[in-house]
């Protein structure tokens, strides 16, 4: 069976980051995006379960900063996602597609 590339439209927002201290770091956004990609919330929205999520560290914590992530779905296909910082403690996945 041939697989076609699928694009995910915005699929969700991470709205509750568990952080200590008053400020967020680029590493916080990286880790939260990875957790979100592997979450049950995204699986329900996307129809796929993702594992082995890895994200680049964003270059900034500023709203509008985008960074790439990758994960593998339950069929074994590798995906590339783009995450965007949308608030002091918010991330949205703005796109996703199967590699290859």
N, CA, C and O atoms as a GROMACS GRO file, in nm:
protein
  400
    1UNK      N    1   0.083  -0.116   0.000
    1UNK     CA    2   0.000   0.000   0.000
    1UNK      C    3   0.089   0.124   0.000
    1UNK      O    4   0.184   0.133   0.078
    2UNK      N    5   0.059   0.218  -0.087
    2UNK     CA    6   0.135   0.342  -0.094
    2UNK      C    7   0.077   0.443   0.003
    2UNK      O    8  -0.044   0.460   0.012
    3UNK      N    9   0.164   0.509   0.073
    3UNK     CA   10   0.122   0.608   0.170
    3UNK      C   11   0.139   0.747   0.114
    3UNK      O   12   0.243   0.777   0.055
    4UNK      N   13   0.042   0.831   0.130
    4UNK     CA   14   0.055   0.968   0.084
    4UNK      C   15   0.094   1.058   0.200
    4UNK      O   16   0.069   1.026   0.317
    5UNK      N   17   0.154   1.168   0.167
    5UNK     CA   18   0.190   1.265   0.269
    5UNK      C   19   0.064   1.330   0.322
    5UNK      O   20  -0.024   1.370   0.245
    6UNK      N   21   0.055   1.340   0.453
    6UNK     CA   22  -0.058   1.406   0.516
    6UNK      C   23  -0.010   1.528   0.590
    6UNK      O   24   0.095   1.524   0.655
    7UNK      N   25  -0.083   1.633   0.581
    7UNK     CA   26  -0.051   1.755   0.654
    7UNK      C   27  -0.150   1.769   0.769
    7UNK      O   28  -0.271   1.756   0.749
    8UNK      N   29  -0.101   1.796   0.886
    8UNK     CA   30  -0.186   1.826   1.000
    8UNK      C   31  -0.205   1.976   1.008
    8UNK      O   32  -0.107   2.051   1.005
    9UNK      N   33  -0.326   2.018   1.019
    9UNK     CA   34  -0.352   2.158   1.048
    9UNK      C   35  -0.326   2.179   1.196
    9UNK      O   36  -0.300   2.082   1.267
   10UNK      N   37  -0.333   2.301   1.244
   10UNK     CA   38  -0.310   2.319   1.388
   10UNK      C   39  -0.392   2.219   1.468
   10UNK      O   40  -0.514   2.213   1.454
   11UNK      N   41  -0.326   2.142   1.549
   11UNK     CA   42  -0.392   2.032   1.616
   11UNK      C   43  -0.409   2.049   1.766
   11UNK      O   44  -0.477   1.969   1.829
   12UNK      N   45  -0.350   2.148   1.822
   12UNK     CA   46  -0.368   2.163   1.965
   12UNK      C   47  -0.272   2.262   2.024
   12UNK      O   48  -0.175   2.304   1.961
   13UNK      N   49  -0.301   2.297   2.144
   13UNK     CA   50  -0.218   2.393   2.215
   13UNK      C   51  -0.180   2.334   2.349
   13UNK      O   52  -0.265   2.281   2.421
   14UNK      N   53  -0.054   2.344   2.382
   14UNK     CA   54  -0.010   2.309   2.516
   14UNK      C   55  -0.038   2.432   2.602
   14UNK      O   56   0.026   2.536   2.584
   15UNK      N   57  -0.132   2.422   2.692
   15UNK     CA   58  -0.169   2.540   2.769
   15UNK      C   59  -0.123   2.535   2.912
   15UNK      O   60  -0.124   2.638   2.980
   16UNK      N   61  -0.082   2.422   2.961
   16UNK     CA   62  -0.042   2.413   3.101
   16UNK      C   63   0.097   2.351   3.111
   16UNK      O   64   0.110   2.229   3.122
   17UNK      N   65   0.197   2.432   3.108
   17UNK     CA   66   0.333   2.384   3.127
   17UNK      C   67   0.361   2.381   3.276
   17UNK      O   68   0.335   2.479   3.346
   18UNK      N   69   0.414   2.272   3.325
   18UNK     CA   70   0.449   2.263   3.465
   18UNK      C   71   0.593   2.313   3.479
   18UNK      O   72   0.688   2.245   3.442
   19UNK      N   73   0.605   2.434   3.532
   19UNK     CA   74   0.737   2.496   3.542
   19UNK      C   75   0.762   2.542   3.684
   19UNK      O   76   0.669   2.575   3.758
   20UNK      N   77   0.887   2.544   3.720
   20UNK     CA   78   0.925   2.606   3.846
   20UNK      C   79   0.987   2.739   3.815
   20UNK      O   80   1.047   2.757   3.709
   21UNK      N   81   0.974   2.831   3.905
   21UNK     CA   82   1.032   2.963   3.882
   21UNK      C   83   0.939   3.051   3.802
   21UNK      O   84   0.828   3.011   3.765
   22UNK      N   85   0.985   3.170   3.775
   22UNK     CA   86   0.902   3.271   3.710
   22UNK      C   87   0.916   3.276   3.559
   22UNK      O   88   0.826   3.324   3.491
   23UNK      N   89   1.024   3.227   3.506
   23UNK     CA   90   1.045   3.241   3.363
   23UNK      C   91   1.062   3.105   3.298
   23UNK      O   92   1.102   3.008   3.362
   24UNK      N   93   1.032   3.100   3.170
   24UNK     CA   94   1.050   2.978   3.092
   24UNK      C   95   1.179   2.989   3.013
   24UNK      O   96   1.226   3.098   2.980
   25UNK      N   97   1.235   2.874   2.982
   25UNK     CA   98   1.358   2.869   2.902
   25UNK      C   99   1.327   2.802   2.770
   25UNK      O  100   1.221   2.743   2.751
   26UNK      N  101   1.421   2.813   2.678
   26UNK     CA  102   1.403   2.745   2.550
   26UNK      C  103   1.392   2.594   2.570
   26UNK      O  104   1.318   2.526   2.499
   27UNK      N  105   1.466   2.542   2.668
   27UNK     CA  106   1.459   2.399   2.699
   27UNK      C  107   1.322   2.356   2.749
   27UNK      O  108   1.279   2.244   2.722
   28UNK      N  109   1.254   2.444   2.823
   28UNK     CA  110   1.119   2.413   2.870
   28UNK      C  111   1.026   2.394   2.750
   28UNK      O  112   0.948   2.298   2.747
   29UNK      N  113   1.033   2.484   2.652
   29UNK     CA  114   0.949   2.473   2.534
   29UNK      C  115   0.981   2.346   2.455
   29UNK      O  116   0.891   2.277   2.407
   30UNK      N  117   1.108   2.315   2.443
   30UNK     CA  118   1.151   2.192   2.373
   30UNK      C  119   1.090   2.069   2.440
   30UNK      O  120   1.029   1.986   2.372
   31UNK      N  121   1.105   2.057   2.571
   31UNK     CA  122   1.053   1.940   2.644
   31UNK      C  123   0.901   1.932   2.640
   31UNK      O  124   0.846   1.823   2.625
   32UNK      N  125   0.833   2.046   2.653
   32UNK     CA  126   0.687   2.044   2.650
   32UNK      C  127   0.634   2.005   2.512
   32UNK      O  128   0.534   1.934   2.503
   33UNK      N  129   0.699   2.049   2.406
   33UNK     CA  130   0.657   2.010   2.271
   33UNK      C  131   0.674   1.858   2.252
   33UNK      O  132   0.588   1.793   2.194
   34UNK      N  133   0.785   1.804   2.301
   34UNK     CA  134   0.807   1.659   2.291
   34UNK      C  135   0.699   1.582   2.367
   34UNK      O  136   0.646   1.484   2.317
   35UNK      N  137   0.667   1.628   2.487
   35UNK     CA  138   0.562   1.562   2.565
   35UNK      C  139   0.427   1.571   2.495
   35UNK      O  140   0.351   1.474   2.493
   36UNK      N  141   0.397   1.688   2.437
   36UNK     CA  142   0.271   1.705   2.367
   36UNK      C  143   0.259   1.613   2.247
   36UNK      O  144   0.154   1.554   2.224
   37UNK      N  145   0.368   1.600   2.169
   37UNK     CA  146   0.364   1.512   2.052
   37UNK      C  147   0.335   1.368   2.091
   37UNK      O  148   0.275   1.294   2.014
   38UNK      N  149   0.377   1.327   2.209
   38UNK     CA  150   0.354   1.190   2.256
   38UNK      C  151   0.226   1.177   2.340
   38UNK      O  152   0.200   1.070   2.395
   39UNK      N  153   0.148   1.283   2.348
   39UNK     CA  154   0.031   1.284   2.436
   39UNK      C  155  -0.091   1.216   2.375
   39UNK      O  156  -0.103   1.202   2.253
   40UNK      N  157  -0.181   1.173   2.462
   40UNK     CA  158  -0.309   1.115   2.420
   40UNK      C  159  -0.397   1.220   2.354
   40UNK      O  160  -0.476   1.187   2.266
   41UNK      N  161  -0.384   1.347   2.396
   41UNK     CA  162  -0.464   1.454   2.335
   41UNK      C  163  -0.434   1.467   2.187
   41UNK      O  164  -0.526   1.476   2.106
   42UNK      N  165  -0.307   1.468   2.151
   42UNK     CA  166  -0.272   1.477   2.010
   42UNK      C  167  -0.312   1.350   1.936
   42UNK      O  168  -0.359   1.358   1.822
   43UNK      N  169  -0.297   1.235   1.996
   43UNK     CA  170  -0.335   1.109   1.932
   43UNK      C  171  -0.483   1.110   1.895
   43UNK      O  172  -0.521   1.067   1.786
   44UNK      N  173  -0.567   1.161   1.986
   44UNK     CA  174  -0.711   1.169   1.956
   44UNK      C  175  -0.737   1.263   1.840
   44UNK      O  176  -0.818   1.233   1.753
   45UNK      N  177  -0.670   1.376   1.839
   45UNK     CA  178  -0.690   1.478   1.735
   45UNK      C  179  -0.638   1.431   1.600
   45UNK      O  180  -0.704   1.449   1.498
   46UNK      N  181  -0.520   1.372   1.599
   46UNK     CA  182  -0.453   1.338   1.474
   46UNK      C  183  -0.489   1.199   1.421
   46UNK      O  184  -0.475   1.172   1.302
   47UNK      N  185  -0.536   1.111   1.510
   47UNK     CA  186  -0.566   0.975   1.467
   47UNK      C  187  -0.444   0.885   1.465
   47UNK      O  188  -0.451   0.771   1.418
   48UNK      N  189  -0.333   0.934   1.515
   48UNK     CA  190  -0.209   0.857   1.523
   48UNK      C  191  -0.149   0.874   1.662
   48UNK      O  192  -0.167   0.978   1.726
   49UNK      N  193  -0.079   0.773   1.706
   49UNK     CA  194  -0.001   0.781   1.828
   49UNK      C  195   0.143   0.804   1.787
   49UNK      O  196   0.195   0.734   1.700
   50UNK      N  197   0.209   0.901   1.849
   50UNK     CA  198   0.347   0.933   1.817
   50UNK      C  199   0.437   0.895   1.933
   50UNK      O  200   0.398   0.905   2.049
   51UNK      N  201   0.560   0.852   1.899
   51UNK     CA  202   0.658   0.814   2.001
   51UNK      C  203   0.794   0.867   1.958
   51UNK      O  204   0.812   0.915   1.846
   52UNK      N  205   0.888   0.858   2.050
   52UNK     CA  206   1.027   0.900   2.022
   52UNK      C  207   1.036   1.044   1.972
   52UNK      O  208   1.117   1.075   1.885
   53UNK      N  209   0.952   1.130   2.027
   53UNK     CA  210   0.953   1.271   1.985
   53UNK      C  211   1.083   1.338   2.027
   53UNK      O  212   1.130   1.322   2.140
   54UNK      N  213   1.140   1.414   1.935
   54UNK     CA  214   1.259   1.493   1.961
   54UNK      C  215   1.241   1.628   1.893
   54UNK      O  216   1.205   1.636   1.776
   55UNK      N  217   1.268   1.734   1.969
   55UNK     CA  218   1.255   1.869   1.914
   55UNK      C  219   1.388   1.942   1.923
   55UNK      O  220   1.470   1.915   2.010
   56UNK      N  221   1.406   2.035   1.830
   56UNK     CA  222   1.519   2.126   1.839
   56UNK      C  223   1.493   2.222   1.955
   56UNK      O  224   1.378   2.246   1.991
   57UNK      N  225   1.596   2.276   2.010
   57UNK     CA  226   1.580   2.380   2.110
   57UNK      C  227   1.548   2.510   2.037
   57UNK      O  228   1.623   2.550   1.948
   58UNK      N  229   1.437   2.576   2.072
   58UNK     CA  230   1.405   2.703   2.005
   58UNK      C  231   1.518   2.804   2.025
   58UNK      O  232   1.589   2.800   2.124
   59UNK      N  233   1.532   2.894   1.931
   59UNK     CA  234   1.636   2.996   1.938
   59UNK      C  235   1.599   3.109   2.034
   59UNK      O  236   1.684   3.190   2.071
   60UNK      N  237   1.472   3.114   2.074
   60UNK     CA  238   1.423   3.221   2.159
   60UNK      C  239   1.297   3.173   2.231
   60UNK      O  240   1.238   3.073   2.192
   61UNK      N  241   1.258   3.243   2.335
   61UNK     CA  242   1.131   3.215   2.402
   61UNK      C  243   1.024   3.316   2.358
   61UNK      O  244   0.916   3.320   2.417
   62UNK      N  245   1.052   3.394   2.257
   62UNK     CA  246   0.960   3.496   2.209
   62UNK      C  247   0.842   3.435   2.135
   62UNK      O  248   0.856   3.335   2.064
   63UNK      N  249   0.724   3.498   2.152
   63UNK     CA  250   0.606   3.457   2.078
   63UNK      C  251   0.637   3.466   1.928
   63UNK      O  252   0.698   3.562   1.882
   64UNK      N  253   0.596   3.364   1.855
   64UNK     CA  254   0.620   3.356   1.711
   64UNK      C  255   0.741   3.273   1.673
   64UNK      O  256   0.758   3.240   1.556
   65UNK      N  257   0.826   3.238   1.770
   65UNK     CA  258   0.942   3.155   1.741
   65UNK      C  259   0.896   3.015   1.704
   65UNK      O  260   0.816   2.954   1.775
   66UNK      N  261   0.946   2.965   1.592
   66UNK     CA  262   0.913   2.830   1.547
   66UNK      C  263   1.034   2.740   1.560
   66UNK      O  264   1.148   2.785   1.551
   67UNK      N  265   1.007   2.610   1.582
   67UNK     CA  266   1.115   2.513   1.590
   67UNK      C  267   1.064   2.378   1.542
   67UNK      O  268   0.945   2.348   1.551
   68UNK      N  269   1.156   2.297   1.490
   68UNK     CA  270   1.121   2.168   1.430
   68UNK      C  271   1.125   2.056   1.532
   68UNK      O  272   1.203   2.058   1.628
   69UNK      N  273   1.038   1.958   1.510
   69UNK     CA  274   1.032   1.838   1.592
   69UNK      C  275   1.016   1.718   1.499
   69UNK      O  276   0.973   1.732   1.385
   70UNK      N  277   1.050   1.603   1.550
   70UNK     CA  278   1.028   1.479   1.477
   70UNK      C  279   0.970   1.375   1.570
   70UNK      O  280   0.992   1.380   1.691
   71UNK      N  281   0.897   1.280   1.513
   71UNK     CA  282   0.840   1.169   1.591
   71UNK      C  283   0.805   1.057   1.494
   71UNK      O  284   0.800   1.076   1.373
   72UNK      N  285   0.781   0.939   1.550
   72UNK     CA  286   0.743   0.822   1.472
   72UNK      C  287   0.601   0.783   1.509
   72UNK      O  288   0.566   0.777   1.627
   73UNK      N  289   0.517   0.757   1.406
   73UNK     CA  290   0.378   0.721   1.436
   73UNK      C  291   0.364   0.571   1.460
   73UNK      O  292   0.459   0.495   1.447
   74UNK      N  293   0.242   0.530   1.495
   74UNK     CA  294   0.216   0.390   1.528
   74UNK      C  295   0.230   0.296   1.408
   74UNK      O  296   0.232   0.175   1.426
   75UNK      N  297   0.240   0.350   1.286
   75UNK     CA  298   0.265   0.267   1.168
   75UNK      C  299   0.414   0.258   1.136
   75UNK      O  300   0.453   0.190   1.041
   76UNK      N  301   0.497   0.327   1.215
   76UNK     CA  302   0.642   0.324   1.192
   76UNK      C  303   0.693   0.432   1.099
   76UNK      O  304   0.811   0.433   1.065
   77UNK      N  305   0.605   0.523   1.057
   77UNK     CA  306   0.647   0.632   0.968
   77UNK      C  307   0.702   0.749   1.049
   77UNK      O  308   0.650   0.782   1.156
   78UNK      N  309   0.807   0.811   0.997
   78UNK     CA  310   0.867   0.927   1.061
   78UNK      C  311   0.799   1.054   1.014
   78UNK      O  312   0.768   1.070   0.896
   79UNK      N  313   0.775   1.145   1.107
   79UNK     CA  314   0.707   1.271   1.082
   79UNK      C  315   0.798   1.388   1.121
   79UNK      O  316   0.882   1.377   1.210
   80UNK      N  317   0.778   1.501   1.052
   80UNK     CA  318   0.839   1.627   1.090
   80UNK      C  319   0.727   1.724   1.124
   80UNK      O  320   0.630   1.737   1.049
   81UNK      N  321   0.741   1.791   1.238
   81UNK     CA  322   0.642   1.888   1.285
   81UNK      C  323   0.709   2.023   1.302
   81UNK      O  324   0.830   2.032   1.324
   82UNK      N  325   0.630   2.128   1.291
   82UNK     CA  326   0.675   2.262   1.324
   82UNK      C  327   0.590   2.309   1.442
   82UNK      O  328   0.467   2.312   1.435
   83UNK      N  329   0.658   2.346   1.551
   83UNK     CA  330   0.592   2.400   1.670
   83UNK      C  331   0.618   2.550   1.674
   83UNK      O  332   0.722   2.598   1.630
   84UNK      N  333   0.521   2.622   1.729
   84UNK     CA  334   0.537   2.767   1.742
   84UNK      C  335   0.500   2.810   1.883
   84UNK      O  336   0.400   2.766   1.939
   85UNK      N  337   0.583   2.896   1.940
   85UNK     CA  338   0.555   2.953   2.071
   85UNK      C  339   0.448   3.061   2.052
   85UNK      O  340   0.466   3.156   1.976
   86UNK      N  341   0.336   3.044   2.123
   86UNK     CA  342   0.223   3.137   2.107
   86UNK      C  343   0.194   3.218   2.232
   86UNK      O  344   0.106   3.304   2.232
   87UNK      N  345   0.267   3.193   2.338
   87UNK     CA  346   0.247   3.266   2.463
   87UNK      C  347   0.357   3.232   2.560
   87UNK      O  348   0.444   3.150   2.531
   88UNK      N  349   0.353   3.295   2.676
   88UNK     CA  350   0.457   3.273   2.776
   88UNK      C  351   0.472   3.127   2.815
   88UNK      O  352   0.581   3.083   2.850
   89UNK      N  353   0.363   3.052   2.808
   89UNK     CA  354   0.365   2.910   2.842
   89UNK      C  355   0.278   2.829   2.746
   89UNK      O  356   0.215   2.732   2.786
   90UNK      N  357   0.275   2.870   2.620
   90UNK     CA  358   0.191   2.803   2.521
   90UNK      C  359   0.268   2.770   2.394
   90UNK      O  360   0.355   2.844   2.349
   91UNK      N  361   0.232   2.654   2.338
   91UNK     CA  362   0.291   2.607   2.212
   91UNK      C  363   0.176   2.554   2.126
   91UNK      O  364   0.084   2.492   2.178
   92UNK      N  365   0.182   2.577   1.997
   92UNK     CA  366   0.088   2.516   1.904
   92UNK      C  367   0.170   2.443   1.798
   92UNK      O  368   0.276   2.491   1.755
   93UNK      N  369   0.120   2.327   1.756
   93UNK     CA  370   0.182   2.254   1.644
   93UNK      C  371   0.116   2.308   1.519
   93UNK      O  372  -0.003   2.288   1.498
   94UNK      N  373   0.193   2.378   1.434
   94UNK     CA  374   0.133   2.446   1.319
   94UNK      C  375   0.134   2.359   1.193
   94UNK      O  376   0.056   2.385   1.101
   95UNK      N  377   0.219   2.257   1.188
   95UNK     CA  378   0.216   2.168   1.072
   95UNK      C  379   0.284   2.037   1.107
   95UNK      O  380   0.362   2.027   1.201
   96UNK      N  381   0.252   1.937   1.028
   96UNK     CA  382   0.315   1.807   1.042
   96UNK      C  383   0.300   1.729   0.915
   96UNK      O  384   0.195   1.735   0.850
   97UNK      N  385   0.402   1.656   0.877
   97UNK     CA  386   0.393   1.574   0.756
   97UNK      C  387   0.484   1.455   0.765
   97UNK      O  388   0.586   1.457   0.833
   98UNK      N  389   0.444   1.351   0.694
   98UNK     CA  390   0.523   1.230   0.686
   98UNK      C  391   0.647   1.257   0.603
   98UNK      O  392   0.638   1.322   0.499
   99UNK      N  393   0.762   1.210   0.648
   99UNK     CA  394   0.886   1.225   0.572
   99UNK      C  395   0.888   1.123   0.460
   99UNK      O  396   0.844   1.009   0.476
  100UNK      N  397   0.940   1.165   0.348
  100UNK     CA  398   0.962   1.072   0.240
  100UNK      C  399   0.858   1.072   0.139
  100UNK      O  400   0.866   0.997   0.042
   0.00000   0.00000   0.00000
